[in-house]
Amino acid sequence: MANKVVTYIEESYDELMHKVSWPTWSELQGSAIVVSVASLIIAIIVFAMDEVFKNVLLQFYKLF
């Protein structure tokens, strides 16, 4: 059992160090900016939908 764990850790380390292609710092920064802008846009859309539904429901409840 312990031998399997050691083998797994060694193979995992080898794969992470030699087979995985890691992004460069500039690629990472570019991706972070894209994710931040997309998150902001989605947050604004959700906020706008929430305000519209709130106002529609307030108008609907005023009828009764």
Backbone as XML, in Angstrom:
<?xml version="1.0"?>
<chain id="A" units="angstrom">
  <residue number="1" name="MET">
    <atom name="N" x="0.825" y="-1.198" z="0.000"/>
    <atom name="CA" x="0.000" y="0.000" z="0.000"/>
    <atom name="C" x="0.868" y="1.260" z="0.000"/>
  </residue>
  <residue number="2" name="ALA">
    <atom name="N" x="1.866" y="1.292" z="0.871"/>
    <atom name="CA" x="2.744" y="2.462" z="0.962"/>
    <atom name="C" x="3.535" y="2.628" z="-0.331"/>
  </residue>
  <residue number="3" name="ASN">
    <atom name="N" x="3.908" y="1.507" z="-0.959"/>
    <atom name="CA" x="4.656" y="1.549" z="-2.208"/>
    <atom name="C" x="3.817" y="2.200" z="-3.310"/>
  </residue>
  <residue number="4" name="LYS">
    <atom name="N" x="2.518" y="1.933" z="-3.332"/>
    <atom name="CA" x="1.627" y="2.524" z="-4.339"/>
    <atom name="C" x="1.509" y="4.036" z="-4.135"/>
  </residue>
  <residue number="5" name="VAL">
    <atom name="N" x="1.462" y="4.448" z="-2.892"/>
    <atom name="CA" x="1.356" y="5.877" z="-2.587"/>
    <atom name="C" x="2.619" y="6.603" z="-3.040"/>
  </residue>
  <residue number="6" name="VAL">
    <atom name="N" x="3.777" y="6.022" z="-2.745"/>
    <atom name="CA" x="5.049" y="6.626" z="-3.139"/>
    <atom name="C" x="5.136" y="6.700" z="-4.664"/>
  </residue>
  <residue number="7" name="THR">
    <atom name="N" x="4.734" y="5.649" z="-5.348"/>
    <atom name="CA" x="4.754" y="5.629" z="-6.807"/>
    <atom name="C" x="3.825" y="6.703" z="-7.367"/>
  </residue>
  <residue number="8" name="TYR">
    <atom name="N" x="2.654" y="6.831" z="-6.779"/>
    <atom name="CA" x="1.696" y="7.836" z="-7.223"/>
    <atom name="C" x="2.276" y="9.243" z="-7.075"/>
  </residue>
  <residue number="9" name="ILE">
    <atom name="N" x="2.895" y="9.513" z="-5.944"/>
    <atom name="CA" x="3.476" y="10.841" z="-5.705"/>
    <atom name="C" x="4.621" y="11.100" z="-6.676"/>
  </residue>
  <residue number="10" name="GLU">
    <atom name="N" x="5.473" y="10.123" z="-6.907"/>
    <atom name="CA" x="6.584" y="10.295" z="-7.844"/>
    <atom name="C" x="6.081" y="10.549" z="-9.262"/>
  </residue>
  <residue number="11" name="GLU">
    <atom name="N" x="5.070" y="9.795" z="-9.693"/>
    <atom name="CA" x="4.530" y="9.970" z="-11.043"/>
    <atom name="C" x="3.816" y="11.309" z="-11.176"/>
  </residue>
  <residue number="12" name="SER">
    <atom name="N" x="3.122" y="11.721" z="-10.138"/>
    <atom name="CA" x="2.445" y="13.012" z="-10.159"/>
    <atom name="C" x="3.456" y="14.143" z="-10.265"/>
  </residue>
  <residue number="13" name="TYR">
    <atom name="N" x="4.518" y="14.061" z="-9.491"/>
    <atom name="CA" x="5.572" y="15.076" z="-9.532"/>
    <atom name="C" x="6.210" y="15.132" z="-10.919"/>
  </residue>
  <residue number="14" name="ASP">
    <atom name="N" x="6.523" y="13.969" z="-11.476"/>
    <atom name="CA" x="7.132" y="13.903" z="-12.802"/>
    <atom name="C" x="6.221" y="14.536" z="-13.854"/>
  </residue>
  <residue number="15" name="GLU">
    <atom name="N" x="4.935" y="14.237" z="-13.772"/>
    <atom name="CA" x="4.004" y="14.795" z="-14.755"/>
    <atom name="C" x="3.897" y="16.309" z="-14.609"/>
  </residue>
  <residue number="16" name="LEU">
    <atom name="N" x="3.815" y="16.801" z="-13.371"/>
    <atom name="CA" x="3.696" y="18.243" z="-13.170"/>
    <atom name="C" x="4.948" y="18.996" z="-13.603"/>
  </residue>
  <residue number="17" name="MET">
    <atom name="N" x="6.098" y="18.392" z="-13.428"/>
    <atom name="CA" x="7.350" y="19.078" z="-13.745"/>
    <atom name="C" x="7.751" y="18.958" z="-15.219"/>
  </residue>
  <residue number="18" name="HIS">
    <atom name="N" x="7.381" y="17.864" z="-15.878"/>
    <atom name="CA" x="7.899" y="17.615" z="-17.218"/>
    <atom name="C" x="6.853" y="17.537" z="-18.336"/>
  </residue>
  <residue number="19" name="LYS">
    <atom name="N" x="5.593" y="17.345" z="-17.994"/>
    <atom name="CA" x="4.590" y="17.143" z="-19.040"/>
    <atom name="C" x="3.540" y="18.253" z="-19.104"/>
  </residue>
  <residue number="20" name="VAL">
    <atom name="N" x="3.395" y="19.027" z="-18.049"/>
    <atom name="CA" x="2.394" y="20.088" z="-18.011"/>
    <atom name="C" x="3.013" y="21.363" z="-18.558"/>
  </residue>
  <residue number="21" name="SER">
    <atom name="N" x="2.285" y="22.051" z="-19.434"/>
    <atom name="CA" x="2.789" y="23.340" z="-19.919"/>
    <atom name="C" x="2.117" y="24.442" z="-19.095"/>
  </residue>
  <residue number="22" name="TRP">
    <atom name="N" x="2.927" y="25.169" z="-18.370"/>
    <atom name="CA" x="2.429" y="26.224" z="-17.499"/>
    <atom name="C" x="2.404" y="27.532" z="-18.268"/>
  </residue>
  <residue number="23" name="PRO">
    <atom name="N" x="1.400" y="28.394" z="-18.015"/>
    <atom name="CA" x="1.353" y="29.676" z="-18.727"/>
    <atom name="C" x="2.458" y="30.612" z="-18.236"/>
  </residue>
  <residue number="24" name="THR">
    <atom name="N" x="2.842" y="31.530" z="-19.112"/>
    <atom name="CA" x="3.816" y="32.535" z="-18.701"/>
    <atom name="C" x="3.110" y="33.561" z="-17.820"/>
  </residue>
  <residue number="25" name="TRP">
    <atom name="N" x="3.917" y="34.411" z="-17.170"/>
    <atom name="CA" x="3.351" y="35.414" z="-16.273"/>
    <atom name="C" x="2.439" y="36.368" z="-17.044"/>
  </residue>
  <residue number="26" name="SER">
    <atom name="N" x="2.830" y="36.777" z="-18.242"/>
    <atom name="CA" x="2.004" y="37.701" z="-19.021"/>
    <atom name="C" x="0.708" y="37.036" z="-19.483"/>
  </residue>
  <residue number="27" name="GLU">
    <atom name="N" x="0.757" y="35.752" z="-19.836"/>
    <atom name="CA" x="-0.460" y="35.028" z="-20.202"/>
    <atom name="C" x="-1.404" y="34.937" z="-18.998"/>
  </residue>
  <residue number="28" name="LEU">
    <atom name="N" x="-0.824" y="34.699" z="-17.837"/>
    <atom name="CA" x="-1.613" y="34.602" z="-16.611"/>
    <atom name="C" x="-2.282" y="35.929" z="-16.290"/>
  </residue>
  <residue number="29" name="GLN">
    <atom name="N" x="-1.548" y="37.028" z="-16.460"/>
    <atom name="CA" x="-2.124" y="38.348" z="-16.213"/>
    <atom name="C" x="-3.238" y="38.652" z="-17.208"/>
  </residue>
  <residue number="30" name="GLY">
    <atom name="N" x="-3.020" y="38.310" z="-18.467"/>
    <atom name="CA" x="-4.050" y="38.536" z="-19.483"/>
    <atom name="C" x="-5.316" y="37.749" z="-19.183"/>
  </residue>
  <residue number="31" name="SER">
    <atom name="N" x="-5.151" y="36.513" z="-18.768"/>
    <atom name="CA" x="-6.310" y="35.687" z="-18.424"/>
    <atom name="C" x="-7.039" y="36.245" z="-17.205"/>
  </residue>
  <residue number="32" name="ALA">
    <atom name="N" x="-6.291" y="36.732" z="-16.238"/>
    <atom name="CA" x="-6.906" y="37.305" z="-15.040"/>
    <atom name="C" x="-7.725" y="38.540" z="-15.391"/>
  </residue>
  <residue number="33" name="ILE">
    <atom name="N" x="-7.230" y="39.343" z="-16.319"/>
    <atom name="CA" x="-7.976" y="40.536" z="-16.746"/>
    <atom name="C" x="-9.257" y="40.137" z="-17.458"/>
  </residue>
  <residue number="34" name="VAL">
    <atom name="N" x="-9.167" y="39.139" z="-18.341"/>
    <atom name="CA" x="-10.359" y="38.668" z="-19.061"/>
    <atom name="C" x="-11.404" y="38.147" z="-18.078"/>
  </residue>
  <residue number="35" name="VAL">
    <atom name="N" x="-10.979" y="37.360" z="-17.107"/>
    <atom name="CA" x="-11.905" y="36.808" z="-16.114"/>
    <atom name="C" x="-12.520" y="37.925" z="-15.281"/>
  </residue>
  <residue number="36" name="SER">
    <atom name="N" x="-11.723" y="38.916" z="-14.889"/>
    <atom name="CA" x="-12.229" y="40.028" z="-14.088"/>
    <atom name="C" x="-13.270" y="40.840" z="-14.859"/>
  </residue>
  <residue number="37" name="VAL">
    <atom name="N" x="-12.985" y="41.141" z="-16.112"/>
    <atom name="CA" x="-13.929" y="41.913" z="-16.926"/>
    <atom name="C" x="-15.212" y="41.116" z="-17.157"/>
  </residue>
  <residue number="38" name="ALA">
    <atom name="N" x="-15.081" y="39.844" z="-17.475"/>
    <atom name="CA" x="-16.263" y="39.008" z="-17.689"/>
    <atom name="C" x="-17.105" y="38.921" z="-16.417"/>
  </residue>
  <residue number="39" name="SER">
    <atom name="N" x="-16.452" y="38.780" z="-15.262"/>
    <atom name="CA" x="-17.175" y="38.712" z="-13.992"/>
    <atom name="C" x="-17.917" y="40.011" z="-13.720"/>
  </residue>
  <residue number="40" name="LEU">
    <atom name="N" x="-17.272" y="41.132" z="-14.011"/>
    <atom name="CA" x="-17.915" y="42.430" z="-13.808"/>
    <atom name="C" x="-19.129" y="42.581" z="-14.717"/>
  </residue>
  <residue number="41" name="ILE">
    <atom name="N" x="-18.997" y="42.180" z="-15.976"/>
    <atom name="CA" x="-20.121" y="42.269" z="-16.915"/>
    <atom name="C" x="-21.282" y="41.395" z="-16.450"/>
  </residue>
  <residue number="42" name="ILE">
    <atom name="N" x="-20.989" y="40.180" z="-16.041"/>
    <atom name="CA" x="-22.046" y="39.276" z="-15.558"/>
    <atom name="C" x="-22.707" y="39.839" z="-14.307"/>
  </residue>
  <residue number="43" name="ALA">
    <atom name="N" x="-21.908" y="40.423" z="-13.387"/>
    <atom name="CA" x="-22.471" y="41.012" z="-12.172"/>
    <atom name="C" x="-23.400" y="42.172" z="-12.509"/>
  </residue>
  <residue number="44" name="ILE">
    <atom name="N" x="-23.015" y="42.984" z="-13.474"/>
    <atom name="CA" x="-23.871" y="44.110" z="-13.882"/>
    <atom name="C" x="-25.172" y="43.602" z="-14.499"/>
  </residue>
  <residue number="45" name="ILE">
    <atom name="N" x="-25.087" y="42.569" z="-15.326"/>
    <atom name="CA" x="-26.290" y="41.997" z="-15.945"/>
    <atom name="C" x="-27.220" y="41.416" z="-14.885"/>
  </residue>
  <residue number="46" name="VAL">
    <atom name="N" x="-26.667" y="40.685" z="-13.929"/>
    <atom name="CA" x="-27.490" y="40.098" z="-12.866"/>
    <atom name="C" x="-28.128" y="41.201" z="-12.023"/>
  </residue>
  <residue number="47" name="PHE">
    <atom name="N" x="-27.364" y="42.264" z="-11.712"/>
    <atom name="CA" x="-27.907" y="43.385" z="-10.949"/>
    <atom name="C" x="-29.067" y="44.040" z="-11.707"/>
  </residue>
  <residue number="48" name="ALA">
    <atom name="N" x="-28.880" y="44.254" z="-13.015"/>
    <atom name="CA" x="-29.931" y="44.881" z="-13.816"/>
    <atom name="C" x="-31.185" y="44.004" z="-13.856"/>
  </residue>
  <residue number="49" name="MET">
    <atom name="N" x="-31.007" y="42.709" z="-14.026"/>
    <atom name="CA" x="-32.161" y="41.797" z="-14.036"/>
    <atom name="C" x="-32.874" y="41.823" z="-12.688"/>
  </residue>
  <residue number="50" name="ASP">
    <atom name="N" x="-32.115" y="41.853" z="-11.614"/>
    <atom name="CA" x="-32.693" y="41.888" z="-10.276"/>
    <atom name="C" x="-33.514" y="43.163" z="-10.076"/>
  </residue>
  <residue number="51" name="GLU">
    <atom name="N" x="-32.981" y="44.286" z="-10.530"/>
    <atom name="CA" x="-33.715" y="45.552" z="-10.393"/>
    <atom name="C" x="-34.991" y="45.547" z="-11.231"/>
  </residue>
  <residue number="52" name="VAL">
    <atom name="N" x="-34.913" y="45.022" z="-12.448"/>
    <atom name="CA" x="-36.098" y="44.962" z="-13.309"/>
    <atom name="C" x="-37.172" y="44.085" z="-12.674"/>
  </residue>
  <residue number="53" name="PHE">
    <atom name="N" x="-36.793" y="42.898" z="-12.222"/>
    <atom name="CA" x="-37.780" y="42.009" z="-11.601"/>
    <atom name="C" x="-38.345" y="42.607" z="-10.322"/>
  </residue>
  <residue number="54" name="LYS">
    <atom name="N" x="-37.510" y="43.293" z="-9.552"/>
    <atom name="CA" x="-37.987" y="43.929" z="-8.330"/>
    <atom name="C" x="-39.057" y="44.966" z="-8.664"/>
  </residue>
  <residue number="55" name="ASN">
    <atom name="N" x="-38.768" y="45.809" z="-9.660"/>
    <atom name="CA" x="-39.733" y="46.844" z="-10.035"/>
    <atom name="C" x="-41.006" y="46.261" z="-10.628"/>
  </residue>
  <residue number="56" name="VAL">
    <atom name="N" x="-40.873" y="45.210" z="-11.431"/>
    <atom name="CA" x="-42.064" y="44.559" z="-11.995"/>
    <atom name="C" x="-42.928" y="43.979" z="-10.882"/>
  </residue>
  <residue number="57" name="LEU">
    <atom name="N" x="-42.300" y="43.307" z="-9.917"/>
    <atom name="CA" x="-43.071" y="42.720" z="-8.824"/>
    <atom name="C" x="-43.691" y="43.787" z="-7.929"/>
  </residue>
  <residue number="58" name="LEU">
    <atom name="N" x="-42.977" y="44.884" z="-7.699"/>
    <atom name="CA" x="-43.570" y="45.977" z="-6.908"/>
    <atom name="C" x="-44.798" y="46.541" z="-7.585"/>
  </residue>
  <residue number="59" name="GLN">
    <atom name="N" x="-44.745" y="46.719" z="-8.888"/>
    <atom name="CA" x="-45.909" y="47.206" z="-9.632"/>
    <atom name="C" x="-47.048" y="46.196" z="-9.603"/>
  </residue>
  <residue number="60" name="PHE">
    <atom name="N" x="-46.693" y="44.927" z="-9.694"/>
    <atom name="CA" x="-47.703" y="43.870" z="-9.655"/>
    <atom name="C" x="-48.394" y="43.829" z="-8.279"/>
  </residue>
  <residue number="61" name="TYR">
    <atom name="N" x="-47.619" y="43.947" z="-7.198"/>
    <atom name="CA" x="-48.199" y="43.898" z="-5.852"/>
    <atom name="C" x="-49.028" y="45.140" z="-5.548"/>
  </residue>
  <residue number="62" name="LYS">
    <atom name="N" x="-48.736" y="46.257" z="-6.191"/>
    <atom name="CA" x="-49.537" y="47.464" z="-5.969"/>
    <atom name="C" x="-50.939" y="47.311" z="-6.533"/>
  </residue>
  <residue number="63" name="LEU">
    <atom name="N" x="-51.112" y="46.383" z="-7.461"/>
    <atom name="CA" x="-52.441" y="46.151" z="-8.028"/>
    <atom name="C" x="-53.394" y="45.529" z="-7.015"/>
  </residue>
  <residue number="64" name="PHE">
    <atom name="N" x="-52.878" y="44.888" z="-6.010"/>
    <atom name="CA" x="-53.728" y="44.171" z="-5.048"/>
    <atom name="C" x="-53.762" y="44.847" z="-3.728"/>
  </residue>
</chain>
